[in-house]
Amino acid sequence: MKHKFLLTNPELDAQLAQIQRTIRLSKNGVVADSMLEHGLRYKKTFGVTTLRLKEIARDIQPDLALAERLWLLGIRETMILATLLAPAASFPETLAREWSQECDNQELIEQANMNLFQHLSYAVPFSLECIDADQKHLKSFGYTLAIRVSKRFKDHEIEQVVEKGLSTAAEKNDNYLNTSIANCLARFCRIDQPTASRIEKAVFESKDRDNIAIQLIRKFVENELIFLGYKEINS
């Protein structure tokens, strides 16, 4: 995480200290140990449940300066709270790039997208930007965001995501990334039947169809098509 210096004031400092006290009082060692077992590593974590963090956030007025301070602490709970307290309507793209770059585990990727990024006015182009990135965690961030804002994508943007998703899955040996791609393409099938048909064609006619990752995507898309009634079982 980059070092960043922000102007402070006594009121903000007091609010930040109170939030940290509340987090410590909500500590859950069992949850913290479970996260370590599942590979969710942070600079520090108190194991506070996301439900409890949402309860804490409800009593705090959204504020960008406070959110930035919370994020920079690098603690799991303060980073998730930052995504809950950052005002989406005025969240700058430069900060979106910084935060997404630092979302390097599955939980933080999902929490940031659910709490904040899906509400940004520039969510679709930002999703495409992340999908184009070289880093695997940023690609995962982009596909996860695309799932949440799928109905805001235009046809040509969907085609880009499908093409890049299939290409990336065939090349990258990363289970979380490939699952993110599979979930994304399956979710796009919900937009309408013509879109679902185009995705089915692209997935099932892929030149890399024997690749394990492509087979995973095919399974996700096929299950979605069956669920939507666009495809019969074993058809």
Phi, psi and omega in degrees: 000132182290146174283135181218133182255125181241147175293138180241166174214157185304321181295317180293319178299318180295319179295318180297318180296321179295319178298317180295324176295317180297320178298315181297322179291340181261011184302141179226100184295326180297315179295319180299316179295321180296321179295321178296321179296329181266010175080013179271096186251135178230170173303320177199146176216144177254359177071021179290134182293153179296328177298316179294322179296323177293325177295318178297316182296328182297336182266007183237134178289127177305137183201129184293318181298318178295317180299318179297317179297317180297317181297318184292343176294334176073010178272141183311308186294322180288327179291318178293319177299323179301320179290336178277335187254352178284126179290117184296326185295335183236018183283118185288147181296326179298320179288325177300320180292320180295313184293316182297325178298329183268358176275088188250019172217162188301316182297313184292324176300313183290319180293316181298318180290320180291316187278328189228301194296327179294342181267357181285143180294336182255027184300318183294305179297330178290321176301314180297322178297317180293320179299328179281350184292161179280326185286137183296323182291330176287322175300315178300320178301315182296316180291323179294321176293320180300325178302317186283338181239028187305323184286353179266356180279143174271164185305313183293331177287323176297317179300320178298315182295317180297312182298313182289326179296314180295320180294316180294316181299324181289337185259326188263132177261075182220111187298316182294316178299312182295325176292323177298317179296313181300316178297321181296310181295324177295318180295323178301333179297339181282348184299306174190171184293319177302319178296317179300320180294320180294320180292318178302315181298314182297318184288315186279345177255010180301137179292344179256028189298342179273354177292139183300319180294321178293323177297324176298314179298317179302318181295316179298313181294317180299315178299322179293318179297321178294316179300320182281350181083015179271349184211141178271153179298131180062024179279000000 
